[in-house]
Amino acid sequence: MKAEIISIGDELLIGQTVNTNASWIGKELSMLGIPVKRCVTISDDENEILVSIDNALKSSDLVIVTGGLGPTKDDITKHTLCKYFGTHLEINQVVLDRVTKYFTDRGREMLDVNIQQAALPFGCKVLDNFQGTASGMWFEKDGSILISLPGVPFEMKSIMETLVFPKLKELFNVSAIFHRTILLQGIGESYLAEKMKDWEDRIHNDGFGLAYLPSVGSVKLRITSPNGEDDLIKIEKYFDELTTELPINVYGRGEESLNEVVGKLLIDKKLTIGTVESCTGGALAASIVSISGSSNYFQGSFLTYSNELKNKIVGVNKSDLLNFGAVSEAVVLQMAENGRQKLGVDFCISTSGIAGPDGGTEAIPVGTIWIGIASKEGSFAMKYNFGNSRERNVQMTVLSALNLLRCTILGIKFKIK
């Protein structure tokens, strides 16, 4: 069985919107055992849509189309599908009732363009959208299936997970790919590959696939088995070896994020945290509180971007700010230690650095970051240099700070620098 993904939208072509839908659909279909052979991104143009759909249905068993189902005039996918499949739009009363309820529940006026969201191609199978107003549609032609879905990611995912995937499993004898993932932070892909090359060779010799999936500040390693869950114990043993070899870097397995892992640790051990931030501008606190239940352990944060506020709010010594500068071990330690006392927490994380791209000196170049952690057992600071990208520096600082806290809570020893 072969699949193709067609993404519709001028905003995707000009880079205004990142096409996360295609990557998510491709990943989920591959895990289901349905390989995606091609992804196409096209404009909101009738001819482009007609040609792309025709080519896809001739060469693939399954075609997933996203986008162009909104209420505005430039959303032409429904009309174009009617033209391709030789049908017409017709108000679906069940969908109209659902759309009406959607607006009523939110106390919003329902306009004529909203009513038209219930106009669907006659003869298609309707895929209910309980997260929005644009329904999904299922068409069949010459043994192939075309599924049209809204472009809004959370609406698309909801329809796929609740309706599309179960139906595909029912219709086709597909074998889901069995895989397990382990998560690492603070180690580069190439360094990891060199350090663990014998381990990797043994994995391949056992007939498994190994994929490196790097992102900013972290690496995922995915082991894939052709034999399903029968190989689970073997794969877990490989992961246990990696965890033993790299305890500072391995922070979890599966799809857990680092802030989730840290949050669970804090809850399990009944510990609290706070932050005092400079270069991260609140990004560390935002990452922590993005996890549901973070109110159980996160108490608050001081955002002290200027030297004046570092002194006034958390009591960093003026002479240390003058003599050592804000980006220094002495200052970041005082930020963490004093912040812990003022916030009344078990742990306080502080950040200070030069995120860039401007502001660096020969002595303290752009990307120089200090992270401090204070607890009742003591405090320490770590120095990093993450490079010239401001966005990357903030992301790397947040991840590194969370991982330092994880290691500290677990008593994992690392060299303080």
C-alpha positions in Angstrom: 0.0 0.0 0.0 1.3 3.5 -0.9 0.2 6.9 0.3 0.7 10.5 -0.8 0.2 13.7 1.1 -1.1 16.9 -0.6 -0.8 20.1 1.3 -2.8 23.1 0.0 -2.0 26.7 0.9 -0.2 29.7 -0.5 0.9 30.4 3.1 2.9 27.2 3.0 4.7 28.0 -0.2 5.8 31.4 0.8 7.0 30.2 4.2 4.5 32.1 6.2 3.3 28.9 7.8 5.4 25.9 8.5 3.9 22.7 7.1 3.8 20.6 10.3 0.8 18.7 9.0 2.7 16.7 6.4 5.5 15.7 8.8 2.9 14.6 11.4 0.8 12.6 8.9 3.9 11.0 7.4 5.2 9.9 10.8 1.8 8.5 11.9 1.1 6.7 8.6 4.6 5.1 8.6 4.1 3.9 12.2 0.8 2.4 11.0 2.7 0.5 8.3 1.6 2.7 5.4 4.6 4.1 3.6 4.3 7.7 2.2 5.9 7.9 -1.2 5.5 11.5 -1.9 4.5 14.8 -0.3 3.3 17.7 -2.5 2.7 21.3 -1.5 0.5 23.3 -3.9 -1.2 26.7 -4.1 -4.9 27.5 -3.6 -5.5 27.1 -7.3 -8.2 24.9 -8.9 -6.0 23.6 -11.7 -3.1 22.8 -9.4 -5.5 20.9 -7.1 -7.1 19.0 -9.9 -3.8 17.9 -11.5 -2.2 17.0 -8.1 -5.2 14.9 -7.0 -5.5 13.1 -10.4 -1.8 12.2 -10.4 -1.9 11.1 -6.8 -4.9 8.8 -7.2 -3.4 7.2 -10.3 -0.2 6.2 -8.4 -1.2 5.8 -4.7 -3.7 3.8 -2.8 -4.3 6.5 -0.2 -4.2 10.3 -0.7 -4.4 12.7 2.3 -5.2 16.3 1.4 -5.1 19.1 4.0 -6.1 22.7 3.7 -8.5 24.9 1.9 -11.7 24.0 3.8 -12.2 27.3 5.6 -15.2 29.6 5.3 -13.5 32.3 3.1 -13.6 32.7 -0.7 -10.0 31.6 -1.1 -10.8 28.2 0.4 -11.8 26.3 -2.8 -10.9 22.7 -2.0 -14.6 21.5 -1.5 -15.7 23.1 -4.8 -12.7 21.6 -6.6 -13.4 18.2 -5.2 -16.9 18.4 -6.4 -15.6 19.2 -9.9 -13.2 16.3 -9.8 -15.6 13.7 -8.5 -18.5 14.9 -10.6 -20.8 15.9 -7.7 -22.3 19.0 -6.0 -22.4 20.7 -2.7 -25.4 20.0 -0.5 -26.2 21.2 3.1 -25.7 18.3 5.5 -28.2 18.8 8.3 -26.3 16.8 10.9 -23.2 18.9 10.2 -25.3 22.1 10.2 -26.6 21.2 13.7 -23.1 20.6 14.9 -21.8 23.8 13.5 -24.7 25.7 15.0 -24.0 24.2 18.4 -20.3 25.1 18.0 -21.2 28.8 17.7 -24.0 28.7 20.3 -21.8 27.2 22.9 -19.3 30.0 22.4 -21.9 32.8 22.4 -20.9 33.8 18.9 -23.1 34.9 16.0 -23.4 32.4 13.2 -22.9 34.0 9.7 -23.9 32.7 6.3 -20.3 31.8 5.6 -20.4 29.6 8.7 -23.6 27.9 7.5 -21.8 27.1 4.3 -19.4 25.0 6.3 -22.2 22.4 6.3 -22.3 22.4 2.5 -20.4 19.2 1.6 -19.9 17.2 -1.6 -22.9 14.9 -2.2 -21.9 11.2 -1.9 -18.8 11.7 0.2 -18.4 10.1 3.7 -18.4 12.9 6.2 -15.7 12.9 8.9 -17.0 14.8 11.8 -14.8 17.6 13.2 -15.6 18.2 16.9 -12.8 20.7 17.3 -13.9 23.1 14.6 -16.4 23.8 11.8 -14.7 22.3 8.7 -15.7 18.6 8.3 -13.3 16.1 6.8 -14.4 14.1 3.7 -13.7 10.6 2.5 -13.9 9.7 -1.2 -13.2 6.5 -3.1 -12.4 6.1 -6.8 -11.1 3.1 -8.8 -9.9 1.3 -5.6 -8.1 4.3 -4.2 -9.1 6.5 -1.2 -8.8 10.3 -1.0 -9.3 12.0 2.4 -9.7 15.7 2.6 -9.0 17.3 6.0 -8.9 20.9 7.5 -5.5 22.5 7.6 -5.7 23.6 11.3 -3.3 21.1 12.9 -5.3 20.2 16.1 -8.5 19.7 14.1 -6.7 17.6 11.5 -5.1 15.4 14.1 -8.3 14.9 16.0 -10.1 13.6 12.9 -7.2 11.4 11.9 -6.8 9.8 15.4 -10.5 9.3 16.1 -11.9 8.4 12.6 -9.3 7.9 9.9 -6.7 5.7 11.5 -9.2 3.2 13.0 -11.0 3.0 9.6 -7.7 2.4 7.7 -6.7 -0.4 10.2 -10.1 -2.0 9.6 -9.9 -1.8 5.8 -6.3 -2.8 5.2 -4.1 -5.5 6.5 -1.2 -3.3 7.5 1.5 -4.2 9.9 2.3 -1.4 12.3 6.0 -0.7 12.7 7.3 -1.5 16.1 9.8 0.9 17.5 11.2 2.4 20.7 12.8 5.8 21.3 15.4 7.0 23.8 16.0 10.7 24.5 19.3 12.5 25.1 20.3 16.1 25.9 23.6 17.8 25.8 25.5 15.5 23.4 26.0 16.0 19.7 24.9 13.5 17.1 28.3 12.9 15.7 30.0 12.6 19.1 27.3 10.1 20.2 27.7 8.0 17.0 31.5 7.9 17.5 31.3 7.1 21.2 28.7 4.3 20.8 29.8 2.8 17.5 30.3 -0.7 18.9 26.9 -0.5 20.5 25.4 0.6 17.2 27.1 -2.2 15.3 25.5 -4.8 17.7 22.1 -3.3 17.1 22.5 -3.6 13.3 23.8 -7.2 13.7 20.7 -8.1 15.6 18.6 -7.0 12.5 17.3 -3.8 14.0 17.2 -0.4 12.4 18.7 2.6 14.3 17.8 6.2 13.4 19.4 9.4 14.8 16.8 12.2 15.1 18.5 15.4 16.2 16.9 18.7 17.2 18.1 21.8 18.9 19.8 20.7 22.2 18.7 17.1 22.0 18.9 13.8 20.1 16.4 11.0 19.8 17.5 7.5 19.0 14.9 5.2 17.5 15.4 1.4 17.3 13.0 -0.3 14.9 12.2 -4.0 14.9 10.7 -6.0 12.0 9.4 -8.6 14.5 7.1 -6.5 16.6 6.9 -6.6 20.4 8.8 -9.9 20.5 12.0 -7.8 20.4 10.9 -5.4 23.2 13.2 -7.0 25.8 16.2 -6.8 23.5 15.6 -3.2 22.7 15.1 -2.2 26.3 18.4 -3.9 27.2 20.2 -1.8 24.5 18.6 1.3 26.1 19.7 0.3 29.5 23.3 0.0 28.3 23.1 3.5 26.8 21.6 4.9 30.1 24.4 3.3 32.1 27.1 4.7 29.7 25.6 8.2 29.4 23.5 8.9 32.6 24.1 12.7 32.3 22.6 12.8 28.8 19.9 10.1 28.7 16.8 11.7 30.3 13.9 9.6 29.1 12.2 7.3 26.7 9.3 7.4 24.3 7.8 10.8 23.6 8.4 12.5 27.0 9.7 16.0 26.9 12.5 17.1 29.3 10.2 19.4 31.2 7.7 16.6 31.7 10.5 14.3 33.0 11.7 17.0 35.5 8.1 17.8 36.5 7.4 14.1 37.4 10.6 14.0 39.4 9.7 17.1 41.4 6.2 15.7 42.1 7.5 12.3 43.1 10.0 13.8 45.5 7.6 16.6 46.7 10.1 19.3 45.7 9.6 22.9 44.6 11.4 25.2 42.1 11.6 28.7 41.0 13.8 30.7 38.5 15.7 33.9 38.3 16.2 34.7 34.6 18.2 37.1 32.5 19.2 35.9 29.1 16.3 33.5 28.7 13.8 36.3 29.4 11.2 34.0 31.1 11.5 31.1 28.6 12.7 28.7 31.3 9.7 29.5 33.5 7.4 29.3 30.4 8.8 25.8 29.6 8.2 24.6 33.2 4.7 25.9 33.4 3.7 24.6 30.0 3.2 21.2 31.7 -0.1 20.5 33.3 0.2 20.1 37.0 3.3 22.4 37.3 1.5 24.4 40.0 2.4 21.5 42.3 6.1 22.4 42.1 6.7 25.7 40.4 6.4 28.7 42.8 7.4 31.7 40.7 10.1 33.5 38.8 12.1 36.8 38.8 12.9 38.2 35.4 16.0 40.4 36.0 17.2 41.5 32.7 19.1 44.6 33.8 21.9 44.9 36.4 19.8 47.3 38.4 17.0 44.7 38.9 19.5 41.9 39.6 20.6 44.1 42.5 17.2 45.5 43.6 15.1 42.3 43.2 17.4 39.4 44.1 20.2 41.3 45.9 23.1 40.6 43.6 26.1 42.6 45.0 26.7 45.8 43.1 30.5 45.4 43.3 30.3 41.9 41.8 28.2 43.2 39.0 30.8 45.9 38.4 33.9 43.7 38.8 32.8 40.5 37.2 29.9 41.5 35.0 26.4 40.1 34.8 27.6 37.1 32.7 29.8 35.5 35.4 29.9 32.7 37.9 29.7 35.0 40.9 26.6 36.8 39.7 24.7 33.7 38.5 25.3 32.0 41.8 23.9 34.9 43.8 20.9 35.0 41.5 20.2 31.3 42.3 21.0 31.4 46.0 19.1 34.7 46.7 16.3 33.7 44.5 15.8 30.4 46.4 15.5 32.3 49.6 13.1 34.9 48.3 10.9 32.4 46.5 11.0 29.8 49.3 11.8 26.9 47.1 13.9 23.7 47.3 15.7 24.5 44.0 16.3 27.8 42.1 17.7 27.9 38.6 19.3 31.1 37.3 20.4 32.1 33.8 22.7 34.9 32.6 24.4 35.2 29.3 24.8 36.9 25.9 22.2 35.5 23.6 23.4 37.6 20.7 23.7 38.2 17.9 25.2 41.4 19.3 26.7 42.3 22.7 29.7 39.9 22.8 33.3 40.9 23.5 36.6 39.1 23.0 36.6 38.0 26.6 32.9 37.1 26.7 31.7 36.1 23.1 28.2 35.8 22.0 26.7 32.5 23.2 28.4 32.5 26.5 25.9 31.3 29.1 26.1 30.7 32.8 23.5 28.5 34.6 23.3 28.4 38.3 21.4 26.0 40.6 20.9 26.5 44.3 19.5 24.1 46.8 19.7 23.6 50.6 22.7 21.3 49.9 24.6 24.0 48.2 24.9 25.7 44.8 27.0 25.5 41.7 27.3 27.1 38.2 28.0 25.8 34.8 29.4 27.7 31.8 28.5 27.1 28.2 29.0 28.5 24.8 26.2 27.7 22.4 27.1 29.8 19.3 25.7 32.9 17.5 22.0 32.2 17.1 19.9 34.0 19.6 16.9 31.7 19.3 19.1 28.6 19.6 21.0 30.0 22.6 17.7 30.5 24.5 16.5 27.0 23.6 19.8 25.4 24.5 19.9 27.3 27.8 16.4 26.1 28.8 17.2 22.5 28.0 20.6 22.5 29.6 19.1 24.1 32.8 16.4 21.5 33.0 18.8 18.6 32.5 21.2 20.0 35.1 18.3 20.1 37.5 17.3 16.5 36.6 20.9 15.3 37.3 21.1 17.2 40.5 17.8 15.8 41.8 18.9 12.2 40.9 22.4 12.7 42.3 24.0 12.1 39.0 27.6 13.3 39.2 29.0 15.7 36.5 32.1 17.8 36.2 31.3 21.4 37.3 33.0 23.9 35.1 
